[in-house]
């Protein structure tokens, strides 16, 4: 049986990030994705220019329908968009006790443009992050969420505040290698990957969804994080440019 992954995230009409990336990544890892779409965005591979949140009443009806039918082995959370949405997702997670949860704390698109309203960072830290298994911020997101500068201080502060593991990705560093750091209580692990020459659309969504699928398949967190990164790196090596902006990872199935 394929593991069922519930994805809660926004829709990117360009197909590079958001729900499109999540579904493709989960299928690429051998899982099955069902979705609750938090927002419709106006974006392409260059930038985000706006978004509209999904009505809460509709999301609640969709969630009720899904949970009445499916059992889930993991949850992946991407764009939330508003404090109200964060609080609703937290209530939803209470209906899925013991299920691994990966939170990609999306605050802005890779190409630029806000994807949030209100004090979303604080709401995530207070209401949502403590209910998750692991957070997967990039370094700017980790710094904004923690109020600290640098991967060591930001990662340590986030895991101390939330009590959860944090995988901080180093794609925004100006280095020859991309270093990703996993903070899990007192434990620390990092992985180094050769920096590739392009700028990519949807890499964070792809990594978080692949990690959720690996956890759903029963991998321990450190093993899941390493496998998801290796798979993503291969997808980035084979990325292509569908428009005039960023490149999109190849998320085809790899056993």
C-alpha positions as CSV (number, residue, x, y, z in Angstrom):
1,X,0.0,0.0,0.0
2,X,1.2,3.5,-0.8
3,X,1.3,5.8,2.3
4,X,-1.4,8.5,2.4
5,X,0.0,12.0,2.9
6,X,-2.4,14.9,3.7
7,X,-1.0,18.1,2.2
8,X,-2.2,21.5,3.4
9,X,-0.7,24.2,1.2
10,X,-1.3,26.9,-1.4
11,X,-1.8,26.5,-5.2
12,X,0.8,27.8,-7.5
13,X,-0.7,28.1,-11.0
14,X,2.8,28.0,-12.6
15,X,3.2,24.4,-11.4
16,X,6.6,24.9,-9.9
17,X,5.8,25.1,-6.2
18,X,3.0,24.7,-3.8
19,X,0.5,21.9,-4.2
20,X,1.8,20.9,-7.6
21,X,5.3,20.4,-6.1
22,X,3.9,18.5,-3.1
23,X,1.9,16.0,-5.2
24,X,4.7,15.3,-7.6
25,X,7.3,14.9,-4.8
26,X,5.0,12.5,-2.8
27,X,4.3,10.5,-5.9
28,X,8.0,10.5,-6.7
29,X,8.7,9.0,-3.3
30,X,6.1,6.3,-3.8
31,X,3.2,7.9,-1.8
32,X,-0.3,9.2,-2.5
33,X,-1.2,12.8,-1.8
34,X,-4.6,14.3,-1.0
35,X,-4.9,18.0,-0.6
36,X,-6.4,20.9,1.3
37,X,-5.6,24.0,-0.6
38,X,-5.3,27.0,1.7
39,X,-5.0,29.7,-1.0
40,X,-5.0,30.5,-4.7
41,X,-1.9,32.6,-5.6
42,X,-1.1,34.8,-8.6
43,X,2.4,33.9,-9.5
44,X,4.8,32.5,-12.2
45,X,8.4,31.4,-12.1
46,X,9.5,35.0,-11.6
47,X,7.4,36.4,-8.8
48,X,4.2,36.3,-6.6
49,X,1.9,39.3,-7.1
50,X,-1.1,38.3,-4.9
51,X,-3.2,35.5,-3.3
52,X,-6.6,34.8,-2.0
53,X,-7.3,32.5,0.9
54,X,-9.8,29.7,0.7
55,X,-13.0,30.2,2.7
56,X,-12.6,28.4,6.1
57,X,-16.1,26.8,5.8
58,X,-15.2,25.1,2.6
59,X,-11.9,23.8,4.0
60,X,-13.7,22.4,7.0
61,X,-16.1,20.5,4.8
62,X,-13.3,19.2,2.7
63,X,-11.3,18.1,5.8
64,X,-14.4,16.3,7.2
65,X,-14.9,14.4,3.9
66,X,-11.3,13.3,3.7
67,X,-10.9,12.2,7.4
68,X,-14.2,10.2,7.1
69,X,-12.6,8.2,4.3
70,X,-8.8,8.1,4.6
71,X,-6.3,7.1,7.2
72,X,-3.1,9.2,7.0
73,X,0.5,8.2,7.6
74,X,1.9,11.8,7.5
75,X,0.9,15.4,7.1
76,X,2.8,18.1,5.2
77,X,2.0,21.8,5.8
78,X,3.1,24.5,3.5
79,X,1.6,27.9,2.9
80,X,-0.9,28.8,5.6
81,X,-1.4,32.5,4.7
82,X,-3.1,33.8,7.8
83,X,-3.3,33.5,11.6
84,X,-6.8,32.2,11.3
85,X,-5.6,29.5,9.0
86,X,-2.8,28.5,11.3
87,X,-5.2,28.1,14.2
88,X,-7.6,26.0,12.1
89,X,-4.8,23.7,11.0
90,X,-3.8,23.3,14.6
91,X,-7.3,22.1,15.5
92,X,-7.3,19.8,12.5
93,X,-4.0,18.1,13.7
94,X,-5.7,17.3,17.0
95,X,-7.8,14.9,14.9
96,X,-4.7,13.1,13.7
97,X,-2.9,12.0,16.9
98,X,0.4,10.3,16.4
99,X,0.8,11.1,12.7
100,X,4.1,12.6,11.7
101,X,3.8,16.3,10.6
102,X,6.3,18.2,8.5
103,X,5.9,22.0,8.6
104,X,7.5,24.1,5.9
105,X,6.9,27.6,7.4
106,X,6.3,29.5,4.1
107,X,6.4,33.2,4.6
108,X,7.5,34.3,1.1
109,X,8.1,32.8,-2.4
110,X,11.6,31.9,-3.5
111,X,11.2,34.4,-6.4
112,X,10.0,37.1,-4.0
113,X,6.5,38.3,-2.9
114,X,4.8,37.8,0.4
115,X,2.6,34.8,1.1
116,X,1.3,35.8,4.5
117,X,-1.0,38.2,6.3
118,X,-0.8,39.3,9.9
119,X,1.8,38.1,12.5
120,X,2.0,34.7,10.9
121,X,5.4,33.8,12.3
122,X,4.3,34.2,15.9
123,X,1.1,32.3,15.3
124,X,3.1,29.4,13.8
125,X,5.5,29.3,16.7
126,X,2.7,29.4,19.3
127,X,-0.1,27.3,17.8
128,X,1.3,25.1,15.1
129,X,5.0,24.3,15.5
130,X,4.6,22.5,18.8
131,X,2.2,20.0,17.1
132,X,4.7,19.1,14.4
133,X,7.5,16.5,14.1
134,X,9.9,18.7,12.2
135,X,10.1,22.2,10.7
136,X,12.0,22.8,7.5
137,X,12.7,26.5,7.2
138,X,15.3,28.0,4.9
139,X,17.8,30.2,6.6
140,X,15.9,33.5,6.1
141,X,12.7,31.9,7.5
142,X,14.6,30.4,10.4
143,X,16.1,33.8,11.2
144,X,12.7,35.6,11.0
145,X,11.0,32.9,13.1
146,X,13.7,32.8,15.8
147,X,14.9,36.5,15.8
148,X,18.4,35.1,15.7
149,X,21.1,35.5,13.0
150,X,23.0,32.6,11.5
151,X,22.1,29.0,11.2
152,X,23.6,27.9,14.6
153,X,21.8,30.5,16.7
154,X,18.5,30.4,14.7
155,X,18.3,26.6,14.6
156,X,19.1,26.2,18.3
157,X,16.6,28.9,19.3
158,X,13.8,27.4,17.2
159,X,14.2,23.9,18.5
160,X,14.4,25.2,22.1
161,X,11.3,27.3,21.7
162,X,9.1,24.7,19.9
163,X,10.5,21.5,21.4
164,X,10.6,20.1,17.9
165,X,13.3,19.1,15.4
166,X,14.3,21.8,12.9
167,X,15.9,21.2,9.5
168,X,17.4,24.5,8.4
169,X,18.3,24.5,4.7
170,X,21.3,26.5,3.4
171,X,20.3,27.3,-0.1
172,X,20.5,31.1,0.6
173,X,24.1,31.0,1.7
174,X,26.9,32.3,-0.5
175,X,29.1,29.3,-0.4
176,X,30.4,26.5,-2.7
177,X,28.3,24.0,-0.9
178,X,24.7,23.9,0.4
179,X,24.8,22.9,4.1
180,X,21.6,21.7,5.7
181,X,21.5,21.4,9.4
182,X,19.2,19.2,11.5
183,X,18.6,20.3,15.1
184,X,16.9,17.7,17.2
185,X,17.1,18.4,20.9
186,X,20.7,18.2,21.9
187,X,21.6,16.3,18.7
188,X,22.9,18.0,15.6
189,X,23.6,16.6,12.1
190,X,24.5,18.4,8.9
191,X,24.8,17.4,5.2
192,X,26.8,19.2,2.5
193,X,25.7,19.2,-1.1
194,X,27.5,20.7,-4.1
195,X,25.9,24.0,-5.0
196,X,24.3,23.9,-8.3
197,X,24.4,26.9,-10.7
198,X,20.7,27.8,-11.1
199,X,18.0,29.3,-8.9
200,X,15.1,26.9,-8.3
201,X,11.3,27.3,-7.8
202,X,9.7,24.9,-5.4
203,X,12.8,23.2,-3.9
204,X,11.6,23.8,-0.3
205,X,8.1,22.4,-1.0
206,X,9.7,19.4,-2.7
207,X,12.1,18.7,0.2
208,X,9.4,18.9,2.9
209,X,7.0,16.7,1.0
210,X,9.6,14.1,0.2
211,X,10.6,14.1,3.9
212,X,6.9,13.7,4.9
213,X,6.6,10.7,2.6
214,X,9.8,9.1,4.0
215,X,8.5,9.5,7.6
216,X,5.2,8.0,6.5
217,X,7.1,5.0,5.2
218,X,8.6,4.5,8.7
219,X,12.0,6.0,8.3
220,X,13.6,7.5,11.4
221,X,13.9,11.3,11.2
222,X,17.6,11.5,10.4
223,X,17.4,8.8,7.8
224,X,14.3,10.4,6.2
225,X,16.0,13.8,6.1
226,X,19.1,12.4,4.4
227,X,17.1,10.4,1.9
228,X,14.8,13.3,1.0
229,X,17.8,15.6,0.5
230,X,19.6,13.1,-1.8
231,X,16.5,12.7,-3.9
232,X,16.0,16.5,-4.1
233,X,19.6,17.1,-5.1
234,X,19.1,14.6,-8.0
235,X,16.0,16.4,-9.0
236,X,17.8,19.8,-9.0
237,X,20.6,18.4,-11.1
238,X,18.0,17.5,-13.7
239,X,15.9,20.7,-13.3
240,X,14.6,22.6,-16.3
241,X,13.3,26.1,-17.0
242,X,9.7,26.2,-18.1
243,X,9.5,30.0,-18.4
244,X,11.7,33.0,-18.1
245,X,12.4,32.8,-14.4
246,X,13.5,30.1,-12.0
247,X,14.2,26.4,-12.8
248,X,11.9,23.6,-11.6
249,X,13.1,20.4,-10.0
250,X,12.6,17.1,-11.8
251,X,10.3,15.2,-9.4
252,X,9.7,12.0,-11.4
253,X,9.5,8.7,-9.5
254,X,12.9,7.3,-8.4
255,X,12.7,4.0,-6.5
